[in-house]
């Protein structure tokens, strides 16, 4: 007999314990009852259900008809096609391996953003523009715990330029940025941007496609980050420090450009081969099929030959309007993506690799590839 109202019981079995869960925390913030929480200790990065209400694998509210957690999950059942149709009025074609959208190269005009941000400062520029032009009230981003010396990524709310700059640059351990949602709402935000990798960037689309209430309406702008994987926190002590004698407290900046690039407070620079970092891949990344944050309004990443330019995929009408307005205001400069054919080729290759992670036992959509790419 078909299940008409799938709830936590189905989400727990089909996503959380099956290996499909990416730890985005969408189910936690969408739940209208105080029964879901999030475990970020020891690299878990997964939601859990409180024992006081139905136990870990069932929900009394779900038994009464609540389906909000499954509506929010961007990995539940036929998620990709549902979000595609809602956002783009069609499913992606098989040859659109990185999703629907147009590829540009972009760079912030503000040199401070280029220097303080990552790979052209485009994400910082986008957020500052949206905040200062009344498009959003706040943004859910990641920052560093405490004074930054632990390099533990944690969710943050950005409400102004200073907040954006304070949380600029990349972290390569995981932060479920959606967990900052309640703080943003309690501060009065009604129009909220989300910055996150593909695992998070599909969450607003899932909520909107499945009509997940106020949360879906408030998440009004999504900026996706190109991402192959994130790493467990153990990488600092067990790799960087144990093998390269780089203490986490000495690190001032990290980037990935074919290797792990690390800059330290004493002016040092180190390169760590990515193959040495593979064993620290976060569990939630091992089956994620979405390198290119396919359901964001705008997807950005520094994978090109030009270190101070961002590869930018413009996906929605809102994304196009923002980019056009920023260019008109001389806040953003762009070039055709074909100016860096290597970056476009790498985008295709990394997107194909990620799609092959999606298990054959799950719905087939995310594994669809053009024949030549299989």
SETORTOR-277284 format. One line per 10 residues: number of its first residue (from 1); their letters; for each residue x, y, z of C-alpha. Coordinates in Angstrom, 3 decimals, padded with zeros to 6 digits. Layout:
BEGIN
NUM) A) X Y Z ~ ...
END
This chain:
BEGIN
1) XXXXXXXXXX) 000.000 000.000 000.000 ~ 001.411 003.415 -001.001 ~ 002.391 005.849 001.707 ~ 000.441 009.072 001.165 ~ 002.169 011.139 003.827 ~ 005.835 010.151 004.229 ~ 007.249 011.422 007.511 ~ 010.356 011.081 009.707 ~ 010.025 007.297 009.730 ~ 010.568 007.190 005.952
11) XXXXXXXXXX) 013.193 009.941 005.992 ~ 015.167 008.102 008.667 ~ 015.181 004.849 006.732 ~ 015.532 006.157 003.177 ~ 017.964 009.027 003.735 ~ 019.473 009.399 007.223 ~ 020.622 005.797 007.662 ~ 020.996 004.838 003.982 ~ 024.034 006.998 003.259 ~ 022.144 009.618 001.232
21) XXXXXXXXXX) 022.003 012.193 004.041 ~ 024.391 015.094 003.449 ~ 023.773 016.705 006.840 ~ 022.305 019.926 005.435 ~ 019.904 020.293 008.427 ~ 016.938 021.347 006.267 ~ 014.684 018.880 008.067 ~ 015.704 020.324 011.449 ~ 014.825 023.941 010.642 ~ 011.615 022.993 008.816
31) XXXXXXXXXX) 010.262 020.821 011.630 ~ 007.410 022.728 013.366 ~ 007.775 020.651 016.537 ~ 010.722 020.476 018.991 ~ 011.544 016.865 018.133 ~ 014.488 017.050 015.698 ~ 018.039 018.053 016.573 ~ 021.445 017.967 014.887 ~ 024.616 016.100 015.793 ~ 027.823 017.837 014.717
41) XXXXXXXXXX) 030.120 016.063 017.186 ~ 032.947 013.811 016.027 ~ 032.140 014.266 012.354 ~ 028.553 012.974 012.553 ~ 026.789 015.903 010.829 ~ 023.351 014.291 010.864 ~ 019.865 015.059 012.159 ~ 018.351 012.888 014.860 ~ 014.951 012.448 016.422 ~ 014.569 012.865 020.177
51) XXXXXXXXXX) 013.795 009.692 022.082 ~ 011.064 011.415 024.089 ~ 008.812 011.514 021.033 ~ 008.467 008.188 019.250 ~ 012.089 007.122 019.528 ~ 014.923 007.667 017.010 ~ 013.138 006.086 014.050 ~ 009.552 007.324 014.299 ~ 007.635 010.499 015.120 ~ 004.275 010.868 016.859
61) XXXXXXXXXX) 003.620 014.070 014.900 ~ 004.358 012.191 011.695 ~ 001.894 009.526 012.710 ~ -000.704 012.309 012.907 ~ 000.084 013.561 009.402 ~ 003.063 015.969 009.714 ~ 005.325 015.630 006.650 ~ 007.434 018.769 006.961 ~ 010.808 017.010 007.329 ~ 010.376 015.042 004.100
71) XXXXXXXXXX) 009.187 018.165 002.285 ~ 012.406 019.932 003.260 ~ 014.884 017.157 002.472 ~ 016.886 017.740 -000.737 ~ 017.724 014.031 -001.007 ~ 014.303 012.484 -000.391 ~ 012.928 010.382 -003.237 ~ 012.595 012.205 -006.582 ~ 014.144 015.403 -005.253 ~ 016.090 016.502 -008.328
81) XXXXXXXXXX) 013.250 016.380 -010.824 ~ 010.806 017.990 -008.391 ~ 013.140 020.919 -007.761 ~ 014.078 021.253 -011.456 ~ 010.436 021.601 -012.491 ~ 009.708 024.056 -009.670 ~ 012.750 026.256 -010.340 ~ 013.236 025.962 -014.100 ~ 009.834 024.701 -015.345 ~ 011.544 021.596 -016.765
91) XXXXXXXXXX) 013.912 018.810 -015.807 ~ 017.559 019.196 -016.712 ~ 018.645 017.502 -019.920 ~ 021.087 014.609 -019.698 ~ 023.830 016.743 -021.283 ~ 023.338 019.456 -018.617 ~ 025.607 017.560 -016.283 ~ 026.152 020.613 -014.041 ~ 022.481 021.590 -014.170 ~ 020.590 024.389 -015.914
101) XXXXXXXXXX) 022.433 027.686 -016.315 ~ 024.902 029.898 -018.187 ~ 028.607 029.958 -017.328 ~ 030.486 033.231 -016.860 ~ 033.746 034.373 -015.328 ~ 033.235 037.147 -012.788 ~ 035.198 039.395 -010.445 ~ 034.229 042.049 -007.911 ~ 035.199 045.597 -008.857 ~ 035.921 046.410 -005.220
111) XXXXXXXXXX) 039.571 045.466 -004.775 ~ 039.085 044.990 -001.033 ~ 036.590 042.221 -001.765 ~ 038.989 040.581 -004.218 ~ 041.760 040.584 -001.612 ~ 039.665 039.653 001.423 ~ 037.378 037.192 -000.339 ~ 038.107 034.065 -002.323 ~ 038.809 033.806 -006.057 ~ 037.529 037.184 -007.171
121) XXXXXXXXXX) 035.397 038.066 -004.166 ~ 032.170 037.445 -006.090 ~ 030.154 035.737 -003.341 ~ 030.986 038.529 -000.894 ~ 030.059 041.133 -003.509 ~ 026.740 039.415 -004.222 ~ 025.785 039.283 -000.550 ~ 026.754 042.882 000.132 ~ 024.787 044.063 -002.896 ~ 021.700 042.085 -001.857
131) XXXXXXXXXX) 021.879 043.401 001.716 ~ 022.512 047.027 000.758 ~ 019.838 047.100 -001.952 ~ 017.011 045.705 000.175 ~ 016.814 042.351 -001.580 ~ 017.451 040.381 001.617 ~ 017.469 041.084 005.346 ~ 020.146 038.545 006.297 ~ 022.282 035.722 004.930 ~ 023.075 032.305 006.364
141) XXXXXXXXXX) 026.812 031.759 005.946 ~ 029.671 029.972 007.682 ~ 032.285 031.497 009.928 ~ 034.990 030.275 012.226 ~ 034.457 029.310 015.833 ~ 035.727 031.741 018.479 ~ 038.828 033.689 017.429 ~ 039.270 031.520 014.348 ~ 042.312 029.608 015.474 ~ 040.462 026.286 015.782
151) XXXXXXXXXX) 039.394 026.479 012.108 ~ 036.097 024.851 013.022 ~ 033.405 026.068 010.656 ~ 030.123 027.111 012.292 ~ 026.856 028.669 011.013 ~ 026.648 032.466 011.129 ~ 024.160 035.205 010.243 ~ 025.423 038.085 008.110 ~ 023.386 041.304 008.213 ~ 025.805 043.884 006.788
161) XXXXXXXXXX) 029.052 044.404 004.917 ~ 031.221 043.898 008.001 ~ 029.517 040.576 008.764 ~ 030.103 039.416 005.198 ~ 033.773 040.358 005.257 ~ 034.242 038.692 008.641 ~ 033.004 035.408 007.195 ~ 034.705 035.628 003.785 ~ 037.103 033.002 002.406 ~ 036.682 029.249 002.362
171) XXXXXXXXXX) 036.523 026.597 005.034 ~ 036.849 022.960 004.047 ~ 035.281 021.342 007.086 ~ 031.491 021.257 007.168 ~ 029.081 023.853 008.462 ~ 025.311 023.292 008.236 ~ 024.595 026.961 007.535 ~ 020.830 026.419 007.667 ~ 021.137 026.016 011.427 ~ 021.577 029.809 011.639
181) XXXXXXXXXX) 018.006 030.218 010.340 ~ 016.344 030.596 013.751 ~ 018.821 033.300 014.761 ~ 018.112 035.213 011.547 ~ 014.343 034.998 012.047 ~ 014.558 035.976 015.720 ~ 016.458 039.064 014.550 ~ 013.548 040.040 012.327 ~ 014.707 038.696 008.959 ~ 011.941 037.736 006.530
191) XXXXXXXXXX) 013.973 037.554 003.306 ~ 016.972 035.330 003.854 ~ 019.834 034.301 001.571 ~ 021.558 030.965 001.948 ~ 025.175 030.354 000.987 ~ 026.190 026.707 000.812 ~ 027.397 023.762 -001.207 ~ 025.079 021.715 -003.404 ~ 023.834 019.652 -000.473 ~ 022.443 022.825 001.111
201) XXXXXXXXXX) 021.696 024.778 -002.061 ~ 018.959 022.310 -003.062 ~ 017.160 022.675 000.275 ~ 015.281 025.935 -000.492 ~ 014.185 024.500 -003.839 ~ 012.960 021.316 -002.173 ~ 010.974 023.306 000.369 ~ 009.491 025.553 -002.307 ~ 008.625 022.665 -004.628 ~ 006.894 020.809 -001.791
211) XXXXXXXXXX) 005.309 023.894 -000.160 ~ 007.092 023.713 003.177 ~ 005.506 026.832 004.691 ~ 007.215 029.949 006.035 ~ 010.730 028.580 005.807 ~ 010.311 028.036 002.073 ~ 009.059 031.588 001.581 ~ 011.782 033.190 003.660 ~ 014.694 031.489 001.867 ~ 014.533 033.901 -001.049
221) XXXXXXXXXX) 018.063 033.809 -002.537 ~ 020.474 030.892 -002.819 ~ 024.159 031.219 -003.656 ~ 025.756 027.839 -004.242 ~ 029.412 026.920 -003.854 ~ 031.073 024.458 -006.211 ~ 032.202 021.562 -004.046 ~ 033.676 018.090 -004.560 ~ 033.769 017.288 -000.855 ~ 034.379 018.582 002.637
231) XXXXXXXXXX) 036.616 017.054 005.273 ~ 036.376 015.819 008.842 ~ 037.920 018.048 011.474 ~ 040.529 015.343 012.169 ~ 042.399 016.447 009.038 ~ 044.071 019.237 011.013 ~ 045.812 017.095 013.616 ~ 046.141 013.823 011.735 ~ 047.373 015.209 008.416 ~ 048.378 018.868 008.479
241) XXXXXXXXXX) 050.074 018.738 011.878 ~ 051.221 015.107 012.061 ~ 052.721 014.970 008.571 ~ 053.443 018.596 007.673 ~ 053.936 020.152 011.116 ~ 051.308 022.828 010.432 ~ 049.362 023.648 013.603 ~ 045.775 024.690 012.987 ~ 046.240 027.825 015.112 ~ 048.992 028.979 012.718
251) XXXXXXXXXX) 046.828 028.772 009.577 ~ 045.507 032.056 008.165 ~ 044.085 030.930 004.814 ~ 043.313 027.757 002.867 ~ 042.347 027.062 -000.720 ~ 042.150 024.095 -003.073 ~ 043.691 024.424 -006.528 ~ 044.540 020.857 -007.436 ~ 046.314 020.680 -004.072 ~ 045.490 021.853 -000.563
261) XXXXXXXXXX) 047.062 025.326 -000.339 ~ 047.818 026.545 003.185 ~ 049.159 029.930 004.282 ~ 050.475 030.444 007.835 ~ 050.911 033.413 010.168 ~ 054.679 033.472 009.748 ~ 054.365 033.979 005.987 ~ 054.781 030.296 005.171 ~ 053.058 028.562 002.283 ~ 052.451 024.820 001.971
271) XXXXXXXXXX) 050.923 022.458 -000.562 ~ 049.370 019.174 000.551 ~ 048.428 016.623 -002.165 ~ 044.688 016.074 -002.280 ~ 045.149 012.301 -002.445 ~ 046.485 012.464 001.118 ~ 043.267 014.193 002.232 ~ 040.848 011.671 000.702 ~ 040.716 009.491 003.805 ~ 039.287 012.460 005.731
281) XXXXXXXXXX) 036.330 012.891 003.337 ~ 033.158 013.539 005.288 ~ 030.726 010.619 005.133 ~ 027.899 012.822 003.882 ~ 029.924 013.705 000.768 ~ 030.561 010.189 -000.464 ~ 027.187 009.830 -002.223 ~ 026.488 013.458 -003.076 ~ 025.921 013.852 -006.847 ~ 025.965 017.650 -006.994
291) XXXXXXXXXX) 029.334 019.325 -007.547 ~ 027.863 022.461 -009.097 ~ 025.095 023.452 -006.632 ~ 022.578 022.893 -009.420 ~ 019.552 024.432 -007.695 ~ 021.059 027.726 -006.564 ~ 020.153 031.049 -008.137 ~ 023.875 031.559 -008.686 ~ 026.659 028.995 -008.298 ~ 030.259 030.092 -007.784
301) XXXXXXXXXX) 033.678 028.532 -007.464 ~ 037.357 029.125 -008.109 ~ 038.249 026.346 -010.525 ~ 039.672 028.376 -013.400 ~ 043.137 029.270 -014.633 ~ 042.660 032.866 -013.468 ~ 043.084 032.920 -009.687 ~ 041.322 036.250 -009.184 ~ 038.218 035.336 -011.214 ~ 035.239 033.265 -010.120
311) XXXXXXXXXX) 033.490 030.759 -012.344 ~ 029.854 031.823 -012.003 ~ 026.816 029.840 -013.184 ~ 023.738 032.047 -013.560 ~ 020.682 029.802 -013.210 ~ 017.502 031.754 -012.479 ~ 015.808 035.014 -013.446 ~ 016.663 036.387 -010.005 ~ 020.319 035.486 -010.514 ~ 020.365 037.167 -013.920
321) XXXXXXXXXX) 018.715 040.303 -012.546 ~ 021.272 040.623 -009.749 ~ 024.267 040.103 -012.039 ~ 022.886 042.597 -014.580 ~ 022.226 045.211 -011.894 ~ 025.685 044.789 -010.379 ~ 027.342 045.156 -013.783 ~ 025.295 048.282 -014.484 ~ 026.396 049.710 -011.127 ~ 030.043 048.862 -011.893
331) XXXXXXXXXX) 030.198 046.480 -008.931 ~ 030.926 043.361 -010.960 ~ 032.840 042.623 -014.142 ~ 032.222 039.502 -016.205 ~ 033.750 037.624 -019.110 ~ 032.387 034.747 -021.194 ~ 033.030 031.351 -019.662 ~ 034.677 030.309 -022.921 ~ 037.564 032.668 -022.097 ~ 038.732 029.852 -019.815
341) XXXXXXXXXX) 037.919 026.624 -021.692 ~ 039.926 024.616 -019.171 ~ 037.649 025.767 -016.362 ~ 034.526 024.830 -018.323 ~ 035.994 021.413 -019.134 ~ 036.889 020.916 -015.467 ~ 033.353 021.916 -014.447 ~ 031.963 019.196 -016.717 ~ 034.452 016.609 -015.513 ~ 033.956 017.222 -011.794
351) XXXXXXXXXX) 030.180 017.323 -012.219 ~ 030.273 013.948 -014.004 ~ 032.459 012.431 -011.283 ~ 030.055 013.623 -008.596 ~ 026.992 012.293 -010.415 ~ 028.510 008.838 -010.502 ~ 028.510 008.812 -006.687 ~ 024.722 008.600 -006.541 ~ 023.873 004.959 -005.761 ~ 022.063 002.814 -008.307
361) XXXXXXXXXX) 019.684 001.712 -005.559 ~ 018.226 005.245 -005.299 ~ 016.070 007.129 -007.820 ~ 017.863 007.217 -011.168 ~ 017.680 010.930 -012.011 ~ 020.952 012.225 -010.511 ~ 022.975 009.497 -012.258 ~ 021.708 010.378 -015.751 ~ 024.680 011.221 -017.969 ~ 025.159 011.620 -021.714
371) XXXX) 026.348 008.346 -023.239 ~ 029.774 009.756 -024.093 ~ 030.367 010.594 -020.438 ~ 029.505 007.208 -018.953
END
